[in-house]
Amino acid sequence: MDIVKIITIVLGATGCWKLVEMLLQYGVQKRLKHAEIRNLNVQANSLVVENYKLWAENMEKRLKQLESKNTLMNKTITKQRDRITELEKYVDQLEAEIQSYKKFKN
């Protein structure tokens, strides 16, 4: 009977040790998974920031291009307005000459 008690105690102690070992291993695995998740989150965030930075730089370049085109178009529009004003003056002059010819003819 003493041998049975000793065997029971040894098996019980071994079982308890295995249980403690499994709990420790579970805790370590849980911490490892959390660390991996944090690492992946940091990598994802850095990628998002890098992509946003590239997008912002491209938008700045595009904005500068559009601003230069806008300046060029404004110059063209100004030239066209000046030309229209000159042509309107010329048309007014021609209409005045036509009126004077009509008066002269009558």
Backbone bond lengths (Angstrom), bond angles and torsions (degrees), N, CA, C in turn:
res aa  C-N    CA-C-N  psi(-1)  N-CA   C-N-CA  omega(-1)  CA-C   N-CA-C  phi
1 M - - - 1.426 - - 1.527 110.89 -
2 D 1.308 115.65 -32.55 1.455 118.76 176.85 1.528 110.41 -65.38
3 I 1.288 115.74 -35.57 1.471 119.98 -179.93 1.529 109.28 -67.53
4 V 1.314 116.89 -38.98 1.465 120.51 179.21 1.531 109.25 -64.84
5 K 1.322 117.51 -41.13 1.455 120.41 178.95 1.523 110.54 -65.63
6 I 1.300 116.76 -41.28 1.478 120.40 179.72 1.523 110.08 -64.24
7 I 1.319 116.11 -44.10 1.479 119.94 179.32 1.530 109.24 -63.43
8 T 1.315 117.31 -42.25 1.462 121.11 179.07 1.522 110.01 -62.77
9 I 1.309 117.65 -43.17 1.468 121.35 179.45 1.522 110.24 -64.57
10 V 1.330 117.11 -43.60 1.477 120.96 -179.73 1.518 109.63 -64.10
11 L 1.322 116.85 -47.27 1.473 119.16 -179.97 1.525 110.73 -65.83
12 G 1.332 116.86 -38.23 1.466 120.29 177.62 1.514 111.74 -64.17
13 A 1.329 116.60 -43.07 1.471 120.66 179.06 1.520 109.87 -65.90
14 T 1.327 116.42 -41.03 1.474 119.79 178.69 1.521 109.80 -63.96
15 G 1.319 116.28 -42.28 1.465 120.69 178.28 1.514 111.76 -62.84
16 C 1.339 116.58 -42.12 1.469 120.15 178.17 1.524 110.21 -64.25
17 W 1.329 116.17 -41.76 1.465 119.60 178.74 1.520 110.84 -62.33
18 K 1.333 116.52 -42.51 1.470 120.33 178.30 1.533 109.97 -62.88
19 L 1.326 117.15 -40.20 1.464 121.14 178.58 1.523 110.50 -62.95
20 V 1.316 117.69 -44.93 1.468 121.76 177.85 1.527 109.82 -62.59
21 E 1.325 115.80 -43.20 1.467 120.49 179.41 1.525 110.41 -61.66
22 M 1.332 117.40 -43.18 1.470 120.84 179.67 1.531 110.88 -64.94
23 L 1.336 117.45 -40.23 1.462 120.61 178.53 1.524 111.45 -64.87
24 L 1.332 116.68 -41.58 1.462 120.25 177.06 1.525 111.08 -63.59
25 Q 1.325 115.66 -42.68 1.459 120.37 179.95 1.532 110.34 -64.44
26 Y 1.319 116.68 -39.64 1.465 121.16 177.57 1.536 110.49 -61.82
27 G 1.331 116.58 -43.80 1.465 120.57 178.36 1.519 111.94 -62.46
28 V 1.326 115.52 -42.40 1.479 119.59 179.56 1.518 109.95 -65.03
29 Q 1.329 117.98 -43.88 1.464 121.46 179.86 1.531 110.92 -63.10
30 K 1.333 115.33 -39.48 1.468 119.74 179.00 1.527 110.81 -63.64
31 R 1.332 116.57 -44.11 1.470 120.41 177.58 1.524 110.98 -63.39
32 L 1.315 116.70 -40.29 1.464 121.18 179.48 1.528 110.55 -62.73
33 K 1.330 116.66 -43.72 1.468 119.70 178.90 1.526 110.73 -63.32
34 H 1.321 116.90 -42.86 1.467 119.95 178.31 1.526 110.92 -62.66
35 A 1.319 117.25 -40.08 1.471 121.00 178.33 1.524 110.43 -64.40
36 E 1.329 116.91 -41.70 1.465 120.36 178.72 1.525 110.77 -64.49
37 I 1.324 116.22 -41.10 1.468 119.94 179.00 1.522 110.45 -63.76
38 R 1.344 117.09 -43.63 1.470 120.00 177.54 1.526 110.79 -61.61
39 N 1.325 116.30 -41.51 1.462 120.50 179.33 1.528 110.38 -62.22
40 L 1.331 116.97 -44.19 1.465 119.98 178.73 1.529 111.16 -64.50
41 N 1.324 117.02 -38.41 1.463 119.97 177.69 1.529 111.31 -63.66
42 V 1.320 115.91 -41.39 1.472 119.63 178.45 1.523 110.23 -64.00
43 Q 1.327 117.29 -43.02 1.464 120.39 178.54 1.528 110.67 -63.19
44 A 1.325 116.90 -43.79 1.463 120.21 179.51 1.524 110.52 -63.02
45 N 1.319 117.09 -43.11 1.464 119.99 178.99 1.520 111.73 -63.62
46 S 1.323 117.02 -39.77 1.466 119.16 179.41 1.523 110.29 -66.96
47 L 1.339 117.15 -35.90 1.465 119.63 176.57 1.524 111.01 -66.10
48 V 1.317 116.62 -40.67 1.463 120.16 178.53 1.523 109.96 -62.32
49 V 1.312 116.49 -44.26 1.464 120.55 -179.99 1.531 110.36 -63.92
50 E 1.311 116.84 -43.02 1.471 120.66 -179.92 1.534 110.43 -64.64
51 N 1.324 116.67 -43.62 1.467 119.75 178.24 1.523 111.08 -63.20
52 Y 1.332 116.76 -40.91 1.462 119.78 178.40 1.528 110.33 -64.17
53 K 1.319 116.09 -39.66 1.472 120.31 179.27 1.527 110.23 -62.37
54 L 1.335 117.01 -45.87 1.465 120.29 178.38 1.525 111.25 -63.14
55 W 1.337 116.17 -41.77 1.452 120.52 179.39 1.524 110.18 -61.84
56 A 1.339 116.57 -43.82 1.461 120.59 -179.28 1.530 110.93 -64.29
57 E 1.323 117.14 -40.85 1.468 120.26 178.34 1.526 110.88 -63.58
58 N 1.337 116.49 -43.19 1.465 119.81 178.49 1.526 111.01 -64.38
59 M 1.324 116.71 -38.37 1.459 119.57 178.81 1.523 110.70 -66.78
60 E 1.327 117.48 -36.79 1.468 120.17 177.45 1.523 110.64 -64.27
61 K 1.340 116.60 -43.05 1.463 119.95 177.36 1.521 110.76 -61.18
62 R 1.327 115.79 -45.57 1.465 120.57 -179.19 1.528 110.53 -63.57
63 L 1.323 116.18 -39.27 1.459 120.57 178.87 1.522 111.04 -63.74
64 K 1.329 116.66 -41.79 1.467 119.99 177.93 1.526 110.71 -63.53
65 Q 1.351 116.45 -40.42 1.461 119.85 177.78 1.523 110.63 -61.91
66 L 1.321 115.88 -45.45 1.468 119.48 -179.22 1.520 111.43 -66.51
67 E 1.327 117.22 -35.95 1.463 119.99 177.97 1.520 110.73 -65.36
68 S 1.339 117.07 -39.90 1.467 119.28 178.88 1.525 110.23 -67.50
69 K 1.345 116.58 -39.09 1.469 119.17 176.47 1.522 110.37 -65.03
70 N 1.323 116.66 -38.81 1.455 121.10 179.36 1.525 110.71 -63.01
71 T 1.320 116.72 -41.97 1.464 121.06 178.18 1.523 110.27 -62.29
72 L 1.334 115.76 -44.23 1.464 120.21 179.24 1.528 110.71 -63.47
73 M 1.325 116.58 -42.07 1.471 119.84 179.35 1.526 110.81 -65.80
74 N 1.320 117.01 -38.68 1.469 119.82 177.81 1.522 110.93 -62.69
75 K 1.331 117.05 -39.69 1.469 120.20 176.82 1.526 110.55 -63.30
76 T 1.341 115.60 -43.33 1.468 119.79 179.24 1.518 110.51 -63.04
77 I 1.325 117.51 -43.70 1.462 121.31 179.63 1.525 110.60 -62.62
78 T 1.335 116.53 -41.06 1.464 120.40 178.51 1.530 110.51 -62.58
79 K 1.323 116.24 -43.88 1.468 119.86 177.70 1.530 110.97 -61.78
80 Q 1.328 116.48 -42.07 1.460 119.72 179.85 1.528 111.09 -65.52
81 R 1.335 117.77 -39.34 1.464 120.69 177.12 1.521 110.84 -62.38
82 D 1.350 115.90 -43.42 1.467 119.70 177.73 1.522 110.66 -61.14
83 R 1.311 115.83 -42.14 1.483 120.45 -179.68 1.530 110.13 -66.05
84 I 1.334 117.21 -40.53 1.471 120.78 177.85 1.517 110.17 -62.88
85 T 1.334 116.63 -41.45 1.465 120.49 178.60 1.529 110.20 -61.82
86 E 1.334 116.45 -43.87 1.476 120.36 178.16 1.525 110.55 -61.68
87 L 1.331 115.99 -43.90 1.463 119.27 -178.97 1.525 111.38 -67.07
88 E 1.330 117.30 -37.31 1.464 119.63 176.64 1.522 110.90 -63.06
89 K 1.332 116.24 -41.09 1.470 119.81 176.90 1.530 110.00 -62.49
90 Y 1.322 116.09 -41.57 1.469 120.28 -179.97 1.530 110.51 -65.13
91 V 1.354 115.93 -40.94 1.465 119.91 177.93 1.528 109.76 -63.70
92 D 1.326 116.92 -43.04 1.465 119.98 177.62 1.527 110.77 -60.62
93 Q 1.324 115.66 -39.82 1.465 120.24 178.94 1.525 110.17 -64.34
94 L 1.346 115.83 -44.46 1.463 119.01 179.52 1.527 111.43 -65.30
95 E 1.321 117.14 -38.39 1.461 119.98 178.28 1.530 110.44 -64.93
96 A 1.320 115.64 -37.45 1.476 119.07 177.20 1.518 110.19 -64.24
97 E 1.329 116.81 -41.68 1.464 120.07 178.76 1.520 110.60 -64.51
98 I 1.342 115.85 -39.99 1.467 119.88 178.72 1.526 109.55 -62.42
99 Q 1.330 116.05 -43.97 1.472 119.68 178.53 1.531 110.95 -60.82
100 S 1.340 115.40 -40.55 1.458 117.82 -179.56 1.536 110.45 -67.96
101 Y 1.312 118.80 -35.78 1.461 121.73 177.61 1.518 110.26 -67.59
102 K 1.358 116.76 -37.86 1.449 120.28 179.10 1.529 109.85 -65.46
103 K 1.323 117.39 -40.74 1.465 120.22 178.62 1.519 110.29 -66.98
104 F 1.319 116.30 -39.95 1.454 120.95 179.80 1.531 111.03 -65.10
105 K 1.351 115.85 -38.32 1.473 121.28 -178.89 1.505 110.31 -68.64
106 N 1.298 117.60 -36.94 1.470 120.21 -177.82 1.482 109.00 -78.46
